[in-house]
Amino acid sequence: RVGVGESVLGDLVTDAMREAVKADVAFTDLGGIRSNIRAGVITAREVFAAVPLYNRIVYYDMTGSFLKWVLEWRVKGMRQGAYVSGVKIVYSRSLPDLSRITLLTVGGKPWDPDSVYRVATTDYIAAGNIGLEILTQIEPQYVHATDVLVKDAMVQYIEHHSPLERDLEGRFLRDDKAPY
């Protein structure tokens, strides 16, 4: 779970969230994962220890331009980003706040500001936490609450995809050399 912007466990959590609601993109905060999961057989108890909170998955119908704006808020100031699935992000701290993302792809394709993406996160984040008060301003018809707990999505994902062979994928990268 250790990692700024990406970790193997963070990737697993967001992949599970994305799959559970058939989203294009999923993200969660770095603090929502509370313990590691050891190599070997994974038990439900270990999953529940890793994500002990009762966060439910919420998804949005979100334009690409708004998605980029949300992600820019996660690298504003000294923020450390987010765990993500379905996107690749490269950002530079040498650029001004809210214009730091130099590369964004969704589903392996260039990000499209005019496309509408299904974007999953947690109800905790949707309530405006982790500096994303902007999510509370989205019109209700574009916000979809579910009864799916993140921990249940993880258990289901692990059951469907075992054995898991995971490694870092370069989903959220910092590059301060120069803008692309």
C-alpha positions in Angstrom: 0.0 0.0 0.0 3.0 2.3 0.2 3.4 4.6 -2.7 2.8 8.1 -3.8 0.1 8.0 -6.5 0.4 4.3 -7.0 0.8 1.0 -5.1 0.0 -2.6 -5.9 -2.8 -2.7 -3.3 -4.1 0.7 -4.4 -4.3 -0.6 -8.0 -6.2 -3.7 -6.8 -8.7 -1.6 -4.8 -9.5 0.7 -7.7 -9.6 -2.1 -10.2 -12.2 -3.8 -8.0 -14.2 -0.6 -7.7 -14.1 0.0 -11.4 -15.1 -3.5 -12.3 -17.9 -3.6 -9.7 -19.8 -0.7 -11.4 -18.5 -1.1 -14.9 -16.8 2.3 -14.8 -14.2 3.7 -17.2 -12.2 5.2 -14.3 -12.0 4.7 -10.6 -10.1 6.6 -7.9 -9.7 6.6 -4.2 -7.6 8.3 -1.6 -4.3 7.1 -0.3 -5.5 7.0 3.3 -8.4 4.7 2.8 -6.2 1.6 2.7 -5.2 0.8 6.2 -3.0 -2.3 6.1 -1.1 -4.5 3.6 -2.2 -7.9 2.3 0.5 -10.5 2.4 1.5 -12.7 -0.5 -0.3 -16.1 -0.6 -3.9 -17.0 0.0 -5.9 -13.9 0.6 -8.7 -14.1 3.2 -11.8 -11.9 3.6 -10.4 -11.0 7.0 -7.2 -9.6 5.3 -9.3 -7.6 2.8 -11.5 -6.2 5.6 -8.3 -5.2 7.5 -6.9 -3.5 4.4 -10.1 -1.6 3.7 -11.9 -1.5 7.1 -14.2 1.4 6.4 -17.8 0.9 5.2 -17.3 3.0 2.1 -19.8 2.5 -0.7 -19.0 3.0 -4.3 -20.5 6.0 -6.0 -20.1 6.7 -9.7 -20.6 9.7 -11.9 -21.4 10.4 -15.5 -18.5 12.9 -15.9 -17.2 14.9 -18.8 -13.5 14.4 -19.7 -12.8 18.1 -18.9 -14.3 17.7 -15.4 -12.4 14.5 -14.8 -9.2 16.2 -15.6 -10.1 19.1 -13.3 -10.8 16.6 -10.5 -7.4 14.9 -11.0 -5.7 18.3 -11.1 -7.0 19.0 -7.6 -5.4 15.7 -6.5 -1.9 17.1 -7.5 -2.5 20.7 -6.4 -0.2 22.1 -3.9 1.6 19.3 -2.1 -1.2 16.7 -2.5 0.1 13.2 -3.3 -2.4 12.2 -6.0 -4.8 9.3 -5.7 -5.0 5.6 -6.4 -6.5 5.2 -9.9 -7.7 2.6 -12.3 -8.5 3.0 -16.0 -6.3 6.0 -16.5 -2.6 6.9 -16.8 -1.5 10.3 -15.5 1.8 12.0 -15.7 2.1 15.3 -13.9 4.8 17.9 -13.1 5.2 19.8 -9.9 7.2 22.4 -11.8 4.0 23.6 -13.5 1.4 25.8 -11.8 -1.4 24.4 -9.8 -4.4 23.1 -11.8 -2.3 22.7 -15.0 0.2 20.1 -13.8 -1.1 17.1 -15.7 1.0 16.7 -18.8 -0.4 13.3 -20.0 -3.8 11.8 -19.4 -5.2 8.6 -21.0 -8.4 6.8 -20.3 -8.7 3.1 -21.2 -5.4 3.3 -23.1 -6.6 6.1 -25.4 -5.9 9.8 -25.3 -8.2 11.6 -22.9 -11.1 13.4 -24.6 -12.4 16.5 -22.8 -15.8 16.2 -24.5 -16.4 12.5 -23.8 -18.6 11.4 -20.9 -16.9 8.8 -18.7 -18.3 6.7 -15.9 -16.1 7.6 -12.9 -16.2 5.6 -9.7 -15.1 6.7 -6.2 -16.2 6.2 -2.6 -19.1 7.9 -0.9 -16.6 9.4 1.5 -14.9 11.2 -1.3 -18.2 12.0 -3.0 -19.2 13.9 0.1 -16.4 16.4 -0.6 -13.6 14.9 1.5 -9.9 14.8 0.6 -10.1 18.3 -0.8 -12.7 17.4 -3.5 -15.6 19.6 -2.4 -16.1 20.2 -6.1 -17.7 16.8 -6.4 -20.6 18.0 -4.2 -21.5 20.5 -6.9 -22.3 17.9 -9.6 -26.0 17.8 -10.5 -27.8 14.9 -8.8 -28.8 13.3 -12.1 -25.1 12.6 -12.9 -24.4 11.0 -9.4 -25.2 7.3 -8.8 -25.0 5.9 -5.3 -24.7 2.1 -5.0 -25.0 -0.3 -2.1 -21.7 -1.9 -3.1 -19.1 -1.7 -0.3 -15.5 -1.3 -1.5 -14.5 -4.3 0.6 -17.1 -6.5 -1.0 -16.0 -5.4 -4.5 -12.5 -6.4 -3.6 -13.5 -9.9 -2.4 -15.5 -10.5 -5.5 -12.6 -9.2 -7.7 -10.1 -11.4 -6.0 -12.4 -14.4 -6.3 -12.8 -13.8 -10.1 -9.2 -13.0 -10.9 -7.2 -15.3 -8.7 -4.4 -16.1 -8.8 -3.3 -12.5 -8.8 0.0 -11.5 -10.4 0.3 -7.8 -9.8 3.0 -5.2 -10.3 3.2 -1.4 -10.6 1.9 -0.3 -13.9 2.9 3.4 -14.0 -0.6 4.7 -13.6 0.2 7.9 -11.7 3.7 9.3 -12.5 5.5 12.4 -11.5 7.9 13.9 -14.0 9.3 17.4 -13.2 11.8 17.6 -16.1 9.6 19.4 -18.6 6.1 19.6 -19.8 5.4 17.3 -22.7 
